[in-house]
Amino acid sequence: MATSSVSKGCFVFKPNVKKRKISVPVEDYFNKGKNESEDSKLRFETYQSIWQQMKSETEQLQEELNKNLFGSLIEFLQKSHSGFQKNSRDWGCQIKLREIPTAALVLGVNVTDHDLTFRSLTEALQNSVTPYVVSLQAKDCPDIKHFLQKLTSQLMDCNVDVLSKEKESVQFTQKKIQYSVDSLSSWYMNVTRKTEPKMPRKKRTSSSQWQSPPVVLILKDMESFTTKVLQDFIIIGSQHLHEFPLILIFGIATSPIIIHRLLPHAVSSLLCIELFQSLSCKEHLTTVLDKLLLTTQFPFKLSDKVLQILTNIFLYHDFSIQNFIKGLQLSLLEHFYSQPLSVLCCNLPEAKRRIHFLSDNQCENIRRLPSFRRYVEKQPSEKQVALLTNEIFLKEETQSLLENLHVYHTNYFLVLRSLHHFTSSLPKYPLGRQIRELYCTCLEKNIWDSEEYASALQLLRMLAKDELMTILQKCFKVFKSSAEKQLGNTTKRIEEFLAQFQSLDAEAKEEEDTSGSQSKGLQKTDLYHLQKSLLEMKELRRTSKKQTKFEVLREQIVSFIDSLVREHLLPPETQPLHEVMYFSAAQTLRQHLNAAPRIALHTALNNPYYYLKNEALRSEEGCIPNVAPDICIAYQLHLECSRLINLVDWSEAFATVVTAAEKMDASSITSEERNEIIHARFIRAVSELELLGFIKPTKQKTDHVARLTWGGC
């Protein structure tokens, strides 16, 4: 009887239930330690809902902005290829056929956003122009060999027909691929012949090969390509253009003049270049702010300091819209995580419904809000007692305050846009050229207390009638477009101002007619009486100083705008319960977004407990914990040294600290072996510090190293 080995058996070990890894729901991370909030799941769901709406809004905005740019670009490509397909023997056309159609796409210095733009462009080209679209980067193409290799490998994955793709892949895997434009041309001819519809031989013409789609090559970072690679490929591509219909798209971050700096005239003359300019980064940011923050569609808002941090990172670091949106998402997430009352940061009907289900702890959180406490202090004593003791009365008052906050935001943004229309065209832009600058100023303080606002009013009092009428018409459209009726009287008042301007025009025409008729009946006079009458008129004007009707009307308009600003552009901190909707933890956001690797590295090496949270690593200031990692011990010892560090002294100090923590058995390990282990650990720690850039070898003394950092960080 045959027996089988035990090693061939299959054994099943049932895992212990206690050791199974339990998956934690994402919303549970909203609980801060042991202080679990009963609304954590609801807050997380609200965050997800608001973020999905914001994300879809930004994607739709990006599509609208790309629509015009991509439309003109696709039209250029189609026109270039259609002209290329015509079989003309004209001498001018033959010269034209040697020029590669090239689109210079200037996208700006926001390089981090270029990938998203090129992905959208590739999809648009594949849907409307050609399936053969290839994108290359300079880091993958150091020379012409790698350039053609990347181009060939990507191009062979763009076949229209799956069957032909499989056949071609078999053919090219059997043979050794020659990376050249000749092989690309032959491959392209084979692929396009197989994808063309079958036609009778009599109807087939020599120009049927031009009915095939072109090959679009996108160079994402044109400035980073070496000059030799670009020159060689353009020269080779222009020579094979009749066999390999190529169209180039240059992604340019700086200026189109870079094309002529990289390419000599003999090479650039082989390109038929057309320039395409995308929307500037600042205008794009203004549009994003207008859609996401300067609206009542989304209840979530940013405080002045948080908005200033995000805009400063955008303006002084990367000009990246995607990074700005990620910072906005982080602010939204941090607000719903850190603020328990953010459960009320939703649309007004839903917030009123949620107020009825607030727990006693949430009611106490409302009473602890600084803005609510200031509001309670201004109320009569009876109402104060009711707000602090009666839960039902508190919930009713909270509903009323949230409704007032919603009305405040509606009026705030309408008046803000109107004020921007008045001040955006003033000389030297005292309140800023962009609406975001005006918005930041209004969030920070009472804008009417600033000197810039006073100078803006002085400039408004000198506007001409045509300019004033144009601005009033824009403001009328702003108030008319709003569905809210809180500022209905304002719309009527602006209509009255416009009607008065029209009546002024009619009166001016009548005065011109009467003055013309009177001038005909004037009698002749001598020079003496004329001079006397003119002096009397001048003296009369100087003493009376009577304003014209237009000046009176202009003063009324400026006073009206000033009253609107003082009434509706109050800072958000003045509104009760503004903490529910406004995220103001600027320091937390700065720690996440403003990277400080040097400080973080010093903190990790000097105080490892800050990151590891191990109680054994706690130590008093100035003391080195003997159980710390080796690199931390070596780093803290090197801080006590001067510019040159003696490795022998450093090693002895390291061994002294380490041996104080270790209790080795003398029978198990000898002192020599222990010293070798400590010496090896010290060498590894020194090597790591050298890799991090804290020390370097020096030729002054062989057994010394030079210290490179000072001041602890």
C-alpha positions in Angstrom: 0.0 0.0 0.0 1.5 3.3 -1.1 2.0 6.0 1.5 2.3 9.7 0.9 4.6 12.1 2.7 3.2 14.4 5.4 4.8 17.3 3.6 2.4 16.9 0.7 -0.6 17.4 3.0 -2.7 20.6 3.0 -3.4 22.0 6.4 -6.0 24.7 7.2 -5.4 27.1 10.2 -8.5 28.9 11.2 -7.5 32.4 12.2 -8.4 33.7 15.7 -11.3 36.0 15.8 -9.5 38.4 18.2 -6.5 38.7 15.8 -8.6 39.6 12.7 -8.0 43.0 11.4 -11.2 45.0 11.8 -11.8 47.6 9.1 -12.7 50.9 10.6 -15.3 53.0 8.7 -13.9 56.3 7.4 -16.4 58.4 9.3 -15.0 57.0 12.6 -11.8 58.9 12.0 -13.8 62.1 12.8 -13.9 61.0 16.4 -11.2 62.8 18.4 -9.8 60.1 20.7 -12.1 59.2 23.5 -14.4 62.3 23.1 -16.6 60.7 20.5 -19.2 62.9 18.9 -22.6 61.6 18.1 -22.7 63.5 14.9 -19.4 62.3 13.4 -21.0 60.2 10.7 -23.4 63.0 9.7 -20.6 65.5 9.6 -18.6 63.2 7.4 -21.5 62.7 5.0 -22.1 66.4 4.9 -18.5 67.0 4.1 -18.6 64.5 1.3 -21.8 66.0 -0.2 -20.4 69.6 -0.2 -17.1 68.4 -1.6 -18.7 66.5 -4.4 -20.7 69.5 -5.4 -17.6 71.7 -5.3 -15.6 69.2 -7.3 -18.3 68.9 -10.0 -18.4 72.7 -10.2 -14.7 73.0 -10.7 -14.7 70.2 -13.3 -17.5 71.9 -15.2 -15.6 75.2 -15.0 -12.4 73.6 -16.3 -14.4 72.1 -19.3 -15.8 75.5 -20.1 -12.4 77.2 -20.0 -10.8 74.4 -22.1 -13.7 74.5 -24.6 -12.6 77.7 -26.4 -8.9 76.8 -26.4 -9.4 73.2 -27.6 -11.9 74.3 -30.2 -9.6 76.7 -31.9 -6.7 74.2 -31.6 -8.7 71.3 -33.1 -9.9 73.6 -35.9 -6.2 74.5 -36.7 -5.2 70.8 -36.8 -8.1 69.8 -39.0 -7.4 72.7 -41.4 -3.7 71.9 -41.5 -4.4 68.2 -42.3 -7.0 68.9 -44.9 -4.7 71.3 -46.7 -2.0 68.6 -46.4 -4.2 66.0 -48.0 -4.8 67.9 -51.2 -2.7 66.5 -54.0 -1.4 69.7 -55.6 1.6 70.0 -57.8 1.9 73.7 -57.3 5.4 74.9 -56.4 4.1 76.9 -53.4 2.2 73.8 -52.1 5.3 71.7 -52.5 7.2 74.1 -50.3 4.3 74.1 -47.8 4.3 70.3 -47.6 7.8 70.4 -46.1 6.6 72.5 -43.2 5.3 70.6 -40.2 2.1 72.1 -38.8 2.9 73.2 -35.2 0.7 74.6 -32.5 2.5 76.5 -29.8 0.3 76.1 -26.7 1.3 78.7 -24.0 -0.1 77.3 -20.7 1.7 79.5 -18.2 4.1 78.6 -15.4 1.6 76.5 -13.4 3.4 73.3 -14.5 1.6 71.1 -12.0 -1.7 71.8 -13.8 -0.3 71.0 -17.3 -0.9 67.2 -16.9 -4.6 67.6 -16.4 -4.8 70.0 -19.4 -2.9 67.6 -21.7 -5.0 64.6 -20.6 -8.1 66.5 -21.6 -6.5 67.7 -24.8 -5.5 64.1 -25.7 -9.1 62.9 -25.2 -10.5 65.7 -27.3 -8.1 65.0 -30.1 -8.7 61.3 -30.1 -12.5 61.9 -30.3 -12.5 64.5 -33.1 -9.2 64.5 -35.0 -7.1 61.3 -34.9 -6.6 58.2 -32.7 -2.8 58.6 -33.1 -1.9 61.0 -30.3 1.4 60.7 -28.4 2.7 62.7 -25.4 6.4 62.9 -24.6 8.4 64.5 -21.8 12.0 65.7 -21.8 13.1 63.5 -19.0 12.3 60.4 -21.1 14.1 61.6 -24.2 17.7 62.5 -23.4 18.7 61.7 -27.0 17.2 61.1 -30.4 17.3 57.3 -29.9 15.2 57.4 -26.8 13.0 60.0 -28.4 12.1 57.6 -31.3 11.9 54.7 -29.0 9.2 56.4 -26.8 7.4 57.7 -29.9 7.3 54.2 -31.5 6.2 52.4 -28.4 3.4 54.8 -27.6 2.3 55.1 -31.3 1.9 51.4 -31.7 -0.6 51.3 -28.8 -2.9 53.8 -30.7 -4.3 51.4 -33.4 -7.9 51.9 -34.3 -8.7 48.3 -35.0 -8.0 45.7 -32.2 -7.4 42.9 -34.7 -4.9 44.9 -36.7 -3.3 45.9 -33.4 -2.8 42.3 -32.4 -1.4 41.4 -35.8 1.0 44.3 -35.8 2.1 43.5 -32.3 2.9 39.9 -33.4 4.8 41.1 -36.4 6.9 43.6 -34.5 7.7 41.2 -31.7 8.9 38.6 -34.1 11.3 41.1 -35.7 13.8 43.4 -34.0 12.3 46.8 -34.1 14.4 49.5 -35.8 13.6 52.8 -34.1 13.7 55.2 -37.0 11.3 57.4 -38.9 11.5 55.0 -41.9 10.1 52.1 -39.8 7.4 54.4 -38.4 6.4 55.4 -41.9 6.2 51.8 -43.1 4.2 50.9 -40.0 1.9 53.8 -40.5 1.3 52.9 -44.2 0.5 49.3 -43.3 -1.9 50.3 -40.5 -3.8 53.0 -42.5 -4.2 50.6 -45.5 -5.8 48.0 -43.3 -8.1 50.5 -41.6 -9.3 52.1 -44.9 -12.5 50.9 -46.4 -12.1 48.6 -49.4 -12.6 50.4 -52.7 -12.6 49.2 -56.3 -9.3 49.4 -58.1 -10.7 51.8 -60.7 -11.8 54.3 -58.1 -8.6 54.0 -56.0 -6.4 57.0 -56.7 -2.9 57.9 -55.6 -4.2 60.4 -53.1 -6.2 57.8 -51.2 -3.3 57.5 -48.7 -3.9 61.1 -47.6 -7.4 60.2 -46.3 -5.7 58.6 -43.3 -5.6 60.5 -39.9 -2.5 62.4 -38.9 -0.1 61.7 -36.1 -0.2 64.3 -33.3 2.9 64.6 -31.2 2.6 66.6 -27.9 5.8 67.8 -26.3 4.6 68.6 -22.8 7.6 70.6 -21.6 9.2 72.0 -24.7 11.7 74.2 -22.8 13.3 71.1 -21.2 14.1 69.3 -24.4 17.7 69.5 -25.6 18.3 71.6 -28.7 20.0 68.7 -30.6 17.1 66.3 -30.1 14.5 68.8 -31.3 16.6 69.8 -34.3 17.3 66.2 -35.4 13.7 65.1 -35.1 12.2 68.2 -36.9 14.7 67.8 -39.8 14.0 64.1 -40.2 10.2 64.6 -39.7 10.0 67.2 -42.4 11.8 65.0 -44.9 9.3 62.1 -44.3 6.2 64.4 -44.0 4.7 63.1 -47.3 4.8 59.5 -45.9 4.3 60.2 -42.2 1.7 63.1 -41.7 3.0 64.7 -38.5 1.6 67.5 -36.4 3.4 69.0 -33.5 2.0 70.6 -30.3 4.6 72.4 -28.1 3.6 72.8 -24.5 5.2 76.1 -23.4 5.3 77.4 -19.9 7.2 80.7 -20.3 7.1 82.5 -23.7 6.8 81.6 -27.4 10.2 83.2 -28.0 11.8 80.0 -26.5 11.1 78.3 -29.8 13.5 80.6 -31.6 16.1 80.4 -28.8 16.2 76.6 -29.0 15.9 76.2 -32.7 18.0 78.1 -35.4 16.3 79.7 -38.3 17.1 76.8 -40.6 15.1 74.5 -38.4 12.3 76.8 -37.3 11.6 77.6 -40.9 10.5 73.9 -41.3 7.7 74.6 -38.9 4.3 76.3 -39.7 3.7 77.7 -36.2 0.5 79.1 -34.8 0.2 80.5 -31.3 -2.5 79.5 -28.8 -2.8 81.2 -25.4 -4.7 79.7 -22.4 -6.4 81.7 -19.7 -4.0 83.3 -17.3 -3.6 81.7 -13.9 -4.9 84.8 -12.0 -8.1 85.0 -14.1 -8.6 81.3 -13.5 -8.2 81.8 -9.8 -10.7 84.6 -9.8 -13.2 82.5 -11.7 -12.8 79.6 -9.2 -13.3 81.9 -6.2 -16.4 83.4 -7.9 -17.9 79.9 -8.3 -17.0 78.4 -5.0 -16.7 81.1 -2.3 -18.4 84.3 -3.6 -21.8 82.5 -3.7 -24.5 81.3 -1.4 -24.6 78.0 -3.2 -22.1 76.5 -0.8 -22.5 77.3 2.9 -18.8 76.7 3.7 -16.6 79.9 3.8 -13.0 80.8 4.6 -11.8 83.4 7.0 -9.5 86.2 6.0 -6.3 84.6 7.2 -7.0 81.2 5.7 -7.9 82.7 2.3 -4.7 84.8 2.5 -2.6 81.7 3.1 -4.1 79.9 0.1 -3.8 82.9 -2.2 -0.2 83.6 -1.1 0.8 80.0 -1.8 -0.8 80.3 -5.2 0.7 83.7 -6.1 4.2 83.2 -4.6 4.9 79.5 -5.1 3.3 77.5 -7.9 0.3 79.4 -9.6 -1.4 76.0 -9.5 -5.2 75.9 -9.5 -5.2 72.2 -8.6 -3.1 72.8 -5.5 -5.4 75.7 -4.5 -8.5 73.4 -4.8 -6.7 70.8 -2.8 -6.0 73.4 -0.1 -9.7 74.3 -0.2 -10.6 70.6 0.2 -8.2 70.3 3.2 -9.8 73.4 4.8 -13.2 71.9 4.3 -12.2 68.6 5.8 -10.4 70.2 8.8 -13.5 72.3 9.4 -15.9 69.4 9.6 -13.3 67.4 11.6 -12.5 70.0 14.3 -15.8 71.9 14.6 -18.6 69.8 16.1 -21.2 72.4 15.1 -20.2 72.0 11.4 -23.1 69.6 11.3 -25.2 72.7 10.7 -23.0 73.8 7.7 -25.5 72.8 5.0 -28.4 74.4 3.2 -30.8 76.4 5.3 -33.9 74.1 5.2 -31.7 71.1 6.2 -29.9 73.1 8.9 -33.3 74.1 10.4 -34.3 70.4 10.4 -31.1 69.3 12.1 -31.4 71.9 14.8 -34.5 70.0 16.2 -32.3 66.9 16.8 -29.4 68.6 18.5 -28.3 66.9 21.7 -27.6 68.7 25.0 -23.9 68.6 24.4 -24.4 70.3 21.0 -26.6 73.0 22.7 -23.8 73.6 25.2 -21.3 73.9 22.3 -23.5 76.6 20.8 -23.5 78.5 24.1 -19.7 78.3 24.2 -19.2 80.0 20.9 -17.6 83.4 21.3 -19.9 85.0 18.8 -23.0 83.6 20.5 -21.8 84.7 23.9 -21.3 88.3 22.6 -24.9 88.1 21.2 -26.3 86.9 24.5 -24.6 89.8 26.4 -26.4 92.3 24.2 -29.8 90.8 25.0 -32.2 91.7 27.8 -31.7 89.8 31.1 -34.9 87.7 30.6 -33.8 86.6 27.2 -30.3 85.9 28.5 -31.7 83.5 31.1 -33.9 81.8 28.5 -31.0 81.3 26.1 -28.8 79.8 28.8 -31.3 77.5 30.4 -34.1 76.7 28.0 -33.1 74.2 25.2 -36.3 74.7 23.1 -35.9 78.5 23.1 -32.2 78.1 22.3 -33.0 76.0 19.2 -35.6 78.5 18.0 -33.2 81.3 18.4 -30.5 79.3 16.6 -32.8 78.8 13.6 -33.5 82.6 13.5 -29.7 83.4 13.7 -28.9 80.9 10.9 -31.6 82.5 8.7 -30.1 85.9 9.4 -26.7 84.6 8.5 -28.0 83.3 5.2 -29.6 86.7 4.4 -26.3 88.4 5.4 -24.4 86.3 2.9 -26.9 87.0 0.1 -26.7 90.8 0.6 -22.9 90.7 1.3 -22.0 89.2 -2.1 -24.4 91.5 -4.0 -23.0 94.6 -2.5 -19.4 93.3 -2.8 -19.8 92.8 -6.6 -21.4 96.2 -7.0 -18.5 97.9 -5.0 -16.0 96.0 -7.2 -17.7 97.4 -10.4 -17.3 100.9 -9.0 -13.6 100.5 -7.8 -12.1 98.1 -10.4 -11.7 100.9 -13.0 -10.3 103.6 -10.7 -6.7 104.9 -11.3 -4.1 102.9 -9.3 -6.8 100.5 -8.0 -7.0 101.7 -4.4 -9.1 98.7 -3.4 -7.5 96.2 -5.7 -8.0 95.2 -9.3 -9.4 91.7 -8.6 -12.5 91.0 -6.6 -10.5 88.6 -4.4 -8.4 91.5 -3.1 -11.5 93.4 -2.2 -13.0 90.3 -0.6 -10.0 89.7 1.6 -10.0 93.4 2.8 -13.7 93.2 3.6 -13.2 89.9 5.6 -10.4 91.4 7.6 -11.9 94.7 8.9 -14.4 97.4 8.4 -13.4 98.6 4.9 -14.8 102.1 5.4 -12.2 102.8 8.1 -9.3 102.3 5.7 -7.5 105.1 3.8 -7.9 103.2 0.5 -11.7 103.3 0.8 -11.6 107.1 1.4 -9.4 107.7 -1.6 -11.7 105.5 -3.7 -14.7 107.6 -2.7 -12.8 110.8 -3.7 -12.0 109.3 -7.1 -15.7 108.2 -7.5 -16.7 111.9 -7.0 -14.7 112.8 -10.1 -16.2 110.2 -12.5 -17.7 111.3 -15.8 -21.3 110.8 -16.6 -20.8 108.1 -19.2 -18.6 106.1 -16.8 -21.0 106.4 -14.0 -24.0 105.3 -16.1 -22.0 102.2 -17.4 -21.2 101.2 -13.8 -24.8 101.7 -12.6 -26.0 99.5 -15.5 -23.6 96.7 -14.4 -24.8 97.1 -10.8 -28.4 97.0 -11.9 -27.7 93.6 -13.7 -26.1 92.3 -10.5 -29.1 93.1 -8.3 -31.6 92.1 -11.0 -30.0 88.6 -11.4 -30.4 87.8 -7.8 -33.5 85.7 -6.9 -33.6 87.1 -3.4 -35.8 90.1 -2.6 -34.0 91.5 0.4 -32.4 94.3 -1.7 -35.4 95.1 -3.9 -35.4 98.7 -2.9 -31.8 99.0 -4.0 -32.8 97.9 -7.5 -35.5 100.5 -7.7 -33.2 103.2 -6.4 -30.6 102.4 -9.1 -33.4 102.5 -11.7 -34.3 106.0 -10.5 -30.7 107.1 -10.8 -30.5 105.9 -14.4 -33.8 107.7 -15.2 -32.5 110.9 -13.7 -29.4 110.6 -15.9 -31.6 110.3 -19.0 -33.6 113.3 -17.9 -30.4 115.3 -17.5 -29.5 114.4 -21.1 -32.9 115.7 -22.3 -32.5 119.0 -20.3 -29.0 119.5 -21.7 -30.3 119.2 -25.2 -33.1 121.8 -24.5 -30.5 124.2 -23.0 -28.4 123.9 -26.1 -31.4 124.7 -28.3 -32.3 127.7 -26.2 -28.7 129.0 -26.0 -28.5 128.7 -29.8 -31.7 130.7 -30.3 -30.6 133.3 -27.8 -27.2 133.7 -29.4 -28.9 134.7 -32.6 -30.6 137.6 -30.9 -27.6 139.0 -29.1 -26.6 142.6 -29.9 -23.1 143.8 -30.8 -21.0 145.1 -27.9 -17.6 146.6 -27.5 -14.6 145.0 -25.8 -14.9 147.0 -22.6 -18.5 145.9 -21.9 -17.7 142.3 -22.8 -14.7 142.2 -20.4 -16.8 143.7 -17.7 -19.6 141.2 -18.1 -17.2 138.3 -18.0 -15.6 139.5 -14.8 -19.0 139.8 -13.2 -19.9 136.3 -14.2 -16.6 135.0 -12.8 -17.1 136.7 -9.5 -20.6 135.4 -9.3 -19.5 131.8 -9.8 -16.7 132.2 -7.2 -19.0 133.5 -4.5 -22.0 131.2 -5.1 -20.2 127.9 -6.0 -23.5 126.3 -6.9 -23.2 122.6 -8.0 -24.7 121.5 -11.3 -27.5 118.9 -11.4 -25.1 116.2 -12.5 -22.7 116.9 -9.6 -25.6 116.7 -7.1 -26.7 113.4 -8.6 -23.2 112.0 -8.6 -22.8 112.9 -4.9 -26.1 111.2 -4.2 -24.9 108.0 -5.9 -21.6 107.9 -4.0 -23.5 108.5 -0.7 -25.9 105.7 -1.6 -23.1 103.2 -2.4 -21.3 104.2 0.9 -24.5 103.6 2.9 -24.8 100.1 1.3 -21.2 99.3 2.1 -21.5 100.4 5.7 -24.8 98.4 6.2 -24.0 95.1 4.4 -20.2 94.7 4.2 -19.7 94.0 7.9 -16.9 91.5 8.7 -18.2 87.9 9.4 -16.9 88.0 13.0 -19.7 90.4 13.8 -22.4 87.8 12.9 -23.6 85.3 15.6 -22.8 81.6 14.8 -20.3 82.5 12.1 -18.1 79.7 13.4 -20.5 77.2 12.0 -19.7 78.1 8.4 -16.3 79.8 8.6 -13.0 77.9 8.9 -10.5 80.0 10.7 -7.7 77.6 11.9 -5.0 79.3 9.8 -2.1 77.9 11.8 -3.3 74.3 11.3 -3.6 74.9 7.6 -0.1 76.5 7.4 1.4 73.5 9.1 0.0 71.2 6.5 0.6 73.2 3.4 3.8 75.3 4.1 6.5 72.7 4.1 9.4 73.3 6.5 11.6 70.2 6.1 14.6 71.6 8.0 12.6 72.4 11.1 10.8 69.0 10.9 14.1 67.2 10.6 15.6 69.0 13.5 12.5 68.3 15.7 12.6 64.6 14.8 16.3 64.2 15.6 16.4 66.4 18.7 13.1 65.3 20.2 12.1 61.9 18.8 9.1 61.7 21.2 7.4 64.4 19.1 6.8 61.9 16.3 7.2 58.5 17.9 5.0 59.1 21.0 7.0 56.7 23.1 7.1 57.5 26.8 10.6 56.1 27.1 11.8 58.9 24.9 10.6 61.6 27.2 13.5 63.6 28.7 14.2 66.9 30.3 15.5 69.8 28.1 19.3 69.4 27.6 19.4 65.7 28.4 20.0 63.0 25.8 17.7 59.9 26.3 19.8 56.8 26.2 17.1 54.7 24.5 16.7 57.1 21.6 17.6 55.9 18.0 21.3 56.0 17.2 21.0 58.9 14.7 19.2 61.0 17.4 22.0 60.4 19.9 24.7 61.2 17.4 22.8 64.3 16.2 22.4 65.7 19.7 26.0 65.1 20.5 27.1 66.9 17.4 25.1 69.9 18.4 27.5 70.4 21.3 30.6 70.5 19.1 32.3 73.3 17.3 33.0 73.6 13.5 35.4 70.6 13.5 34.3 67.4 15.3 36.8 64.8 16.5 35.5 61.4 15.5 37.3 59.7 18.4 35.7 62.0 21.0 32.4 61.7 19.3 32.6 57.9 19.2 33.5 57.7 22.9 30.6 60.0 23.9 28.2 58.0 21.8 29.4 54.7 23.4 29.0 56.3 26.9 25.3 57.2 26.2 24.5 53.9 24.5 26.0 51.6 27.2 24.1 53.4 29.9 20.9 52.0 28.3 22.1 48.5 27.6 22.3 45.8 30.2 24.3 43.1 28.5 25.1 39.7 30.0 28.9 39.3 30.4 28.7 35.6 29.7 26.8 35.9 26.5 28.9 38.6 24.8 32.5 39.8 25.4 33.5 43.4 25.8 35.3 43.4 22.4 32.3 42.2 20.5 30.2 44.8 22.3 32.6 47.6 21.4 32.5 46.4 17.7 28.7 46.5 17.7 28.7 50.0 19.2 31.4 51.1 16.8 29.3 49.8 13.8 26.2 51.6 15.1 28.2 54.8 15.4 29.6 54.6 11.9 26.1 54.0 10.5 24.7 57.0 12.4 27.5 59.2 11.1 26.9 58.0 7.6 23.2 58.9 7.9 24.0 62.4 9.2 26.4 62.9 6.3 23.7 61.8 3.9 21.3 64.3 5.4 23.8 67.1 5.0 24.7 67.8 8.6 28.4 66.9 8.3 31.0 66.4 5.6 34.6 65.1 5.5 37.4 67.6 5.8 41.0 67.6 4.5 42.3 69.8 7.4 42.4 66.8 9.8 42.0 63.2 8.8 40.2 62.1 12.0 37.8 65.1 11.9 34.5 66.0 10.1 33.2 69.5 9.5 29.8 70.6 10.8 27.5 72.2 8.2 24.6 73.5 10.3 24.3 76.1 13.1 21.7 77.3 15.4 19.9 74.0 16.0 17.8 74.2 12.8 
